[in-house]
Amino acid sequence: MQQHAADLTRSAEEHWGRLLALLAAELRDFDLAEDCLAEAFAVAVSSWSTGRPVNPPAWLLTVARNAARDQLRRSATLRRKLPLLLVDAPGVAAQPGPEESMSQEAGIPDERLRLVCTCCHPALSTEAAIALTLRLVLGLSTAQIARLFVLPEATMAARLTRAKKKIRAAGIPYRVPASEDLLARTARICRVAYLLFTEGYAATDGPDLVRTALADEAIRLARIVKALVPDDAEVSALLALMLLQHARREARTEGGELVLLPDQDRRRWMHDEVAEGLQLLSDRTGPSGGFALQAAIAAQHMSAGSAGETDWARIAALYQQLEQLTGSAVVRLNRAVAVAEAEGAHAGLAVLQGCDDRLSGHHLLAATRAELLRRLGRVGSAREEYLRALALVGTDPERRFLERQLARLDEHIDLPDRGIQSPTSAAVPEVI
């Protein structure tokens, strides 16, 4: 049963965006494509219990196409769209079969990029465009997107529905725009990739800290955009940031348990990805935007020979520049951690003042404050913050880590000042 669930989860993470892009290209109806793909995964719940198919994406695509064909036939109002599903329909280019479609790997990224560009059309608001892309193209749930935007799930669901209706009403084309139009959408596409990477790098909930497939997908998307607009400095910086952060994925957990940055085995870092990320940073030209500043912070961590050699004062200064640029409370939280490492826990706590209103639901604010209070010997206050963090934490590895910290605090076990469980050196969600 566990293997069955794992197969379904892996297939959803790896193939949702690809399959939805193909279906949307055929159907020209986001709602129908999304509903039929969801139905295919629902069928897989029972069908795959006896064994995973040889080609899961082809199986899912076939079931989704069949579901769409059935819905079109049953619905008189949608009957006019039936030719889009027929390979021999007059005036409609023949569509390859599912096995052929999924084997044409070179074309799949272009399909996804067409869908991303459609969702990121300037007729939609920035927030709606990004949210819709995260849902349709990248397969994040409405609840996950709501958490990234710090909004109630019902509010986000309504926003997604309105965005899809506007695409239909405005007749927004399903295509990669011309070069001059693509440049206008690059910033939105980069934010989509960035938020997808954030969910992959530090999952909001579930059994795993890292969702590698999502992070990989974000990096692939950034590579495609960089190939189309190679001179965009922020695109290069975003790709560098992702590579530098993702390079630590194997070292961030051990046996399913969280490993803080100072305790990570640096031999397990992907040093080829580190080298590529650092090279991208050295090659880029132009002013330092948000992605460039974050990448510079990541580079400070990755370039240090050991945790003790980390230049925390420089990192704190970079975070201060980033906070001035973005006004993000999460950036301020990161800066507090860097200041605490450079100047002490008292200084870090001072920076945290004013974060509560905007980060009251963020477990890492409570976790960071708990660690700083512990360092100052304020055990009672630290305990309260650990309990608050435990009530908010989403992933199992982080929960177990906090439980261990709290147990050691209650047992009066001295803990070394070996880092803080915070988003330090992590992607910083701009929407907060």
C-alpha positions as CSV (number, residue, x, y, z in Angstrom):
1,M,0.0,0.0,0.0
2,Q,2.8,2.4,0.8
3,Q,4.5,1.7,-2.5
4,H,1.2,2.2,-4.3
5,A,0.8,5.6,-2.7
6,A,4.4,6.5,-3.4
7,D,4.0,5.6,-7.1
8,L,1.0,7.9,-7.4
9,T,2.7,10.7,-5.6
10,R,5.8,10.4,-7.7
11,S,3.8,10.3,-11.0
12,A,1.8,13.4,-9.9
13,E,5.0,15.4,-9.1
14,E,6.8,14.3,-12.3
15,H,4.1,14.3,-14.9
16,W,1.2,16.5,-13.9
17,G,2.5,19.6,-15.7
18,R,3.5,17.7,-18.8
19,L,0.2,15.9,-19.2
20,L,-1.9,18.9,-18.5
21,A,0.1,20.9,-21.1
22,L,-0.6,18.2,-23.7
23,L,-4.3,18.0,-22.8
24,A,-4.8,21.8,-22.8
25,A,-3.2,22.0,-26.2
26,E,-5.7,19.4,-27.5
27,L,-8.8,20.6,-25.7
28,R,-8.2,24.4,-25.5
29,D,-10.2,24.2,-22.2
30,F,-8.3,24.4,-18.9
31,D,-11.2,23.3,-16.7
32,L,-11.9,20.2,-18.9
33,A,-8.2,19.3,-19.1
34,E,-7.7,19.6,-15.4
35,D,-10.8,17.7,-14.5
36,C,-10.0,14.8,-16.9
37,L,-6.4,14.6,-15.6
38,A,-7.6,14.5,-12.0
39,E,-10.1,11.8,-13.0
40,A,-7.2,9.8,-14.5
41,F,-5.3,9.9,-11.2
42,A,-8.4,8.9,-9.4
43,V,-8.8,5.9,-11.6
44,A,-5.1,5.1,-11.0
45,V,-5.8,4.9,-7.2
46,S,-7.6,1.6,-7.8
47,S,-6.1,0.4,-11.0
48,W,-2.5,0.7,-9.9
49,S,-3.1,-1.2,-6.7
50,T,-2.3,-4.4,-8.5
51,G,0.8,-3.0,-10.2
52,R,2.2,0.2,-11.7
53,P,1.9,0.3,-15.5
54,V,5.1,0.1,-17.6
55,N,4.6,3.7,-18.9
56,P,2.6,5.6,-16.2
57,P,2.4,9.0,-18.1
58,A,1.1,7.3,-21.2
59,W,-1.4,5.4,-19.2
60,L,-2.6,8.5,-17.5
61,L,-2.8,10.5,-20.7
62,T,-4.9,7.8,-22.4
63,V,-7.3,7.6,-19.5
64,A,-7.6,11.4,-19.4
65,R,-8.2,11.6,-23.1
66,N,-10.9,9.0,-22.9
67,A,-12.5,10.9,-20.0
68,A,-12.5,14.1,-22.0
69,R,-13.9,12.3,-25.1
70,D,-16.7,10.9,-22.9
71,Q,-17.5,14.3,-21.4
72,L,-17.6,16.0,-24.8
73,R,-19.9,13.4,-26.2
74,R,-22.3,13.7,-23.2
75,S,-22.4,17.5,-23.2
76,A,-24.2,19.2,-26.0
77,T,-22.7,22.5,-25.2
78,L,-19.2,21.1,-25.6
79,R,-19.9,18.9,-28.7
80,R,-18.3,21.5,-31.0
81,K,-14.9,20.8,-29.3
82,L,-15.0,17.1,-30.2
83,P,-12.9,17.6,-33.4
84,L,-9.9,18.7,-31.2
85,L,-9.7,15.2,-29.9
86,L,-10.0,13.4,-33.2
87,V,-6.8,12.7,-35.0
88,D,-8.5,12.7,-38.5
89,A,-10.7,15.8,-37.9
90,P,-10.8,18.2,-40.9
91,G,-8.5,21.1,-40.4
92,V,-7.0,19.8,-37.2
93,A,-3.4,18.6,-37.1
94,A,-3.0,14.9,-36.2
95,Q,-2.2,14.4,-32.6
96,P,0.3,11.6,-31.7
97,G,-0.8,8.7,-29.6
98,P,0.0,8.8,-25.8
99,E,3.1,6.7,-26.1
100,E,4.5,8.8,-28.9
101,S,3.6,12.1,-27.2
102,M,5.4,11.1,-24.0
103,S,8.5,9.8,-25.9
104,Q,9.0,13.2,-27.6
105,E,10.9,14.6,-24.7
106,A,12.3,17.5,-26.7
107,G,8.8,18.9,-27.4
108,I,7.4,18.5,-23.9
109,P,9.1,21.6,-22.3
110,D,7.7,23.8,-25.2
111,E,4.2,22.6,-24.4
112,R,4.6,23.5,-20.8
113,L,6.1,26.8,-21.7
114,R,3.1,27.6,-23.9
115,L,0.8,26.9,-21.0
116,V,3.0,29.0,-18.7
117,C,2.9,31.9,-21.2
118,T,-0.8,31.6,-21.5
119,C,-1.3,31.8,-17.7
120,C,1.1,34.7,-17.5
121,H,-0.7,36.8,-20.0
122,P,-0.7,40.5,-19.1
123,A,-4.6,40.5,-19.2
124,L,-4.4,38.7,-15.8
125,S,-3.2,40.3,-12.6
126,T,0.3,39.3,-11.5
127,E,-1.0,37.4,-8.5
128,A,-3.7,35.6,-10.5
129,A,-1.3,34.7,-13.3
130,I,1.2,33.2,-10.9
131,A,-1.3,31.3,-8.9
132,L,-3.0,29.9,-12.0
133,T,0.4,28.7,-13.4
134,L,1.3,27.1,-10.1
135,R,-2.0,25.2,-10.1
136,L,-2.4,24.2,-13.8
137,V,1.1,23.8,-15.1
138,L,3.0,22.8,-12.0
139,G,0.4,20.8,-10.1
140,L,0.5,22.5,-6.7
141,S,-2.7,22.1,-4.8
142,T,-5.0,25.1,-4.1
143,A,-4.1,24.7,-0.4
144,Q,-0.4,24.8,-1.1
145,I,-0.7,27.9,-3.3
146,A,-2.8,29.6,-0.6
147,R,-0.1,29.0,1.9
148,L,2.5,30.5,-0.4
149,F,0.4,33.6,-0.8
150,V,-0.7,33.6,2.9
151,L,-4.4,33.6,1.9
152,P,-7.4,31.4,3.0
153,E,-7.8,28.4,0.7
154,A,-11.4,29.5,-0.3
155,T,-10.0,32.9,-1.4
156,M,-7.4,31.3,-3.5
157,A,-9.9,28.9,-5.1
158,A,-12.1,31.8,-6.1
159,R,-9.1,33.7,-7.6
160,L,-8.2,30.6,-9.7
161,T,-11.7,30.2,-11.0
162,R,-11.9,33.9,-12.0
163,A,-8.5,33.7,-13.8
164,K,-9.6,30.6,-15.9
165,K,-12.8,32.3,-16.8
166,K,-11.0,35.4,-18.0
167,I,-8.7,33.4,-20.2
168,R,-11.7,31.9,-21.9
169,A,-13.6,35.2,-22.2
170,A,-10.6,37.1,-23.5
171,G,-9.6,34.4,-26.0
172,I,-6.0,34.4,-24.8
173,P,-4.0,32.3,-27.2
174,Y,-2.2,29.1,-26.3
175,R,1.3,29.8,-27.6
176,V,4.8,31.1,-26.8
177,P,4.6,34.8,-27.6
178,A,7.0,36.6,-29.9
179,S,10.3,37.7,-28.5
180,E,9.2,41.2,-27.6
181,D,6.1,39.9,-25.8
182,L,8.0,37.1,-24.1
183,L,10.3,39.7,-22.5
184,A,7.3,41.4,-21.0
185,R,6.3,38.1,-19.3
186,T,9.7,37.0,-18.2
187,A,9.4,38.5,-14.7
188,R,6.2,36.6,-14.1
189,I,7.5,33.4,-15.4
190,C,10.6,33.7,-13.2
191,R,8.4,34.3,-10.1
192,V,6.4,31.1,-11.0
193,A,9.6,29.1,-11.3
194,Y,10.8,30.7,-8.0
195,L,7.7,29.8,-6.1
196,L,7.7,26.3,-7.5
197,F,11.3,25.9,-6.4
198,T,10.4,27.2,-2.9
199,E,7.8,24.5,-2.5
200,G,10.3,21.9,-3.8
201,Y,13.2,23.2,-1.6
202,A,11.1,23.5,1.6
203,A,7.8,21.7,1.3
204,T,4.8,23.3,3.2
205,D,3.6,19.9,4.4
206,G,3.9,16.1,4.1
207,P,6.4,13.4,5.0
208,D,9.4,15.0,3.2
209,L,11.4,18.2,3.7
210,V,12.4,18.3,0.0
211,R,10.2,17.6,-3.0
212,T,13.0,17.0,-5.5
213,A,10.7,16.6,-8.6
214,L,9.3,20.1,-8.1
215,A,12.7,21.7,-7.6
216,D,14.0,19.9,-10.7
217,E,10.9,21.1,-12.7
218,A,11.6,24.7,-11.6
219,I,15.2,24.5,-12.7
220,R,14.2,23.0,-16.1
221,L,11.7,25.9,-16.6
222,A,14.4,28.4,-15.7
223,R,16.8,26.8,-18.2
224,I,14.2,27.1,-21.0
225,V,13.6,30.7,-20.3
226,K,17.3,31.5,-20.1
227,A,17.8,29.8,-23.5
228,L,15.1,32.1,-24.9
229,V,16.3,35.3,-23.2
230,P,20.0,34.6,-22.6
231,D,20.9,38.2,-21.8
232,D,18.4,38.7,-19.0
233,A,20.6,39.1,-15.9
234,E,17.8,38.2,-13.4
235,V,17.0,35.0,-15.3
236,S,20.7,34.0,-14.9
237,A,20.6,34.9,-11.2
238,L,17.5,32.9,-10.6
239,L,19.0,29.8,-12.2
240,A,22.2,30.3,-10.2
241,L,20.1,30.6,-7.0
242,M,18.2,27.4,-7.7
243,L,21.4,25.5,-8.6
244,L,23.2,26.6,-5.5
245,Q,20.4,25.8,-3.1
246,H,19.4,22.5,-4.8
247,A,23.0,21.3,-4.7
248,R,22.6,20.6,-1.0
249,R,19.5,18.4,-1.3
250,E,21.3,15.1,-0.4
251,A,22.9,16.6,2.7
252,R,19.8,18.3,4.1
253,T,18.3,15.2,5.5
254,E,19.8,12.0,6.9
255,G,17.6,9.0,7.4
256,G,14.6,11.2,6.9
257,E,15.8,13.6,9.7
258,L,16.5,17.3,9.3
259,V,20.2,18.2,9.2
260,L,21.0,21.9,9.8
261,L,23.4,23.7,7.5
262,P,26.4,23.7,9.9
263,D,26.1,19.9,10.4
264,Q,25.7,19.0,6.7
265,D,28.3,16.7,5.2
266,R,29.6,19.1,2.5
267,R,31.1,16.1,0.5
268,R,27.4,15.3,-0.3
269,W,26.8,18.6,-2.0
270,M,26.5,18.5,-5.8
271,H,29.7,20.3,-6.5
272,D,29.1,20.4,-10.3
273,E,25.9,22.3,-9.7
274,V,27.7,24.6,-7.2
275,A,30.3,25.4,-9.9
276,E,27.7,26.1,-12.5
277,G,25.8,28.4,-10.2
278,L,28.9,30.3,-9.2
279,Q,29.9,30.6,-12.9
280,L,26.4,32.0,-13.8
281,L,26.8,34.6,-11.1
282,S,30.3,35.7,-12.2
283,D,29.1,35.9,-15.9
284,R,26.0,38.0,-15.3
285,T,26.1,41.8,-15.8
286,G,23.7,44.5,-14.7
287,P,22.2,45.7,-11.5
288,S,21.5,43.4,-8.6
289,G,17.8,42.6,-8.3
290,G,16.1,40.3,-5.8
291,F,17.3,37.0,-7.4
292,A,20.9,38.2,-7.7
293,L,21.0,39.2,-4.0
294,Q,19.6,35.9,-2.9
295,A,22.0,34.0,-5.2
296,A,24.9,36.1,-3.7
297,I,23.8,35.0,-0.2
298,A,23.7,31.3,-1.3
299,A,27.1,31.7,-2.8
300,Q,28.5,32.9,0.5
301,H,27.4,29.7,2.1
302,M,28.5,27.5,-0.7
303,S,31.9,29.1,-1.0
304,A,32.8,28.8,2.7
305,G,35.2,26.0,3.4
306,S,33.4,25.1,6.6
307,A,30.5,26.4,8.6
308,G,32.9,28.2,10.9
309,E,34.3,30.2,7.9
310,T,30.9,31.6,6.9
311,D,31.0,35.3,6.6
312,W,27.8,36.1,8.5
313,A,28.4,39.8,8.6
314,R,28.5,39.9,4.8
315,I,25.3,37.7,4.6
316,A,23.5,40.0,7.1
317,A,24.5,43.0,4.9
318,L,23.1,41.3,1.8
319,Y,19.9,40.5,3.5
320,Q,19.6,44.1,4.6
321,Q,19.8,45.1,0.9
322,L,17.3,42.5,0.0
323,E,14.9,43.7,2.7
324,Q,15.2,47.3,1.5
325,L,14.4,46.1,-2.0
326,T,11.5,43.7,-1.2
327,G,10.0,44.8,2.1
328,S,9.5,41.1,2.8
329,A,9.0,39.9,6.4
330,V,10.6,36.6,5.5
331,V,13.7,38.4,4.4
332,R,13.7,40.2,7.7
333,L,13.5,36.8,9.4
334,N,16.5,35.6,7.4
335,R,18.4,38.8,8.3
336,A,17.7,38.2,12.0
337,V,19.3,34.8,11.8
338,A,22.4,36.2,10.1
339,V,22.6,39.1,12.6
340,A,22.3,36.6,15.5
341,E,25.2,34.5,14.1
342,A,27.3,37.6,13.5
343,E,26.5,39.7,16.6
344,G,24.7,37.5,19.1
345,A,21.2,36.4,20.0
346,H,20.2,39.7,21.6
347,A,20.8,41.5,18.2
348,G,18.9,38.8,16.3
349,L,15.9,39.1,18.6
350,A,15.9,42.9,18.1
351,V,15.6,42.4,14.3
352,L,12.7,40.1,14.8
353,Q,10.6,42.8,16.3
354,G,7.7,43.7,14.0
355,C,7.6,40.3,12.2
356,D,4.7,38.9,14.2
357,D,1.9,40.6,12.4
358,R,2.9,39.4,8.9
359,L,4.4,36.0,9.9
360,S,2.1,34.9,12.7
361,G,1.3,31.6,10.8
362,H,5.0,30.9,9.9
363,H,6.5,28.2,12.1
364,L,10.0,29.3,11.3
365,L,9.5,32.6,13.1
366,A,8.6,30.8,16.3
367,A,11.4,28.3,15.8
368,T,14.0,31.0,15.2
369,R,12.8,33.0,18.3
370,A,12.9,29.8,20.4
371,E,16.5,29.1,19.5
372,L,17.6,32.6,20.2
373,L,15.8,32.6,23.6
374,R,17.4,29.3,24.4
375,R,20.8,30.7,23.7
376,L,20.1,33.5,26.2
377,G,19.0,31.0,28.9
378,R,15.4,32.1,28.8
379,V,14.2,28.5,28.9
380,G,10.5,29.2,29.8
381,S,10.0,31.6,26.9
382,A,11.9,29.3,24.5
383,R,9.6,26.4,25.4
384,E,6.6,28.5,24.6
385,E,8.0,29.4,21.2
386,Y,8.9,25.7,20.4
387,L,5.3,24.8,21.2
388,R,4.0,27.5,19.0
389,A,6.3,26.3,16.2
390,L,5.1,22.7,16.6
391,A,1.5,23.9,16.3
392,L,2.3,25.5,12.9
393,V,4.9,23.2,11.3
394,G,3.9,21.2,8.2
395,T,6.5,18.6,7.3
396,D,7.4,15.5,9.4
397,P,11.2,16.0,9.5
398,E,10.8,19.5,10.8
399,R,8.2,18.4,13.4
400,R,10.5,15.7,14.7
401,F,13.4,18.1,14.9
402,L,11.4,20.6,16.9
403,E,10.2,17.8,19.2
404,R,13.8,16.8,19.9
405,Q,14.8,20.4,20.6
406,L,11.9,20.8,23.0
407,A,12.7,17.4,24.8
408,R,16.3,18.4,25.2
409,L,15.3,21.8,26.6
410,D,12.9,20.1,29.1
411,E,15.6,17.7,30.1
412,H,18.1,20.5,30.6
413,I,20.4,19.1,28.0
414,D,22.9,21.6,26.8
415,L,22.7,22.2,23.1
416,P,25.6,23.6,21.1
417,D,24.9,26.7,19.1
418,R,25.1,24.8,15.9
419,G,22.7,26.8,13.7
420,I,19.1,27.8,13.7
421,Q,16.2,26.0,12.1
422,S,15.1,28.9,9.9
423,P,14.9,29.8,6.2
424,T,18.5,31.0,6.2
425,S,20.0,30.4,2.8
426,A,16.6,29.2,1.5
427,A,14.4,30.6,-1.2
428,V,12.4,33.6,0.2
429,P,8.8,33.7,-1.0
430,E,8.3,37.2,-2.4
431,V,4.5,37.1,-1.8
432,I,4.9,37.3,1.9
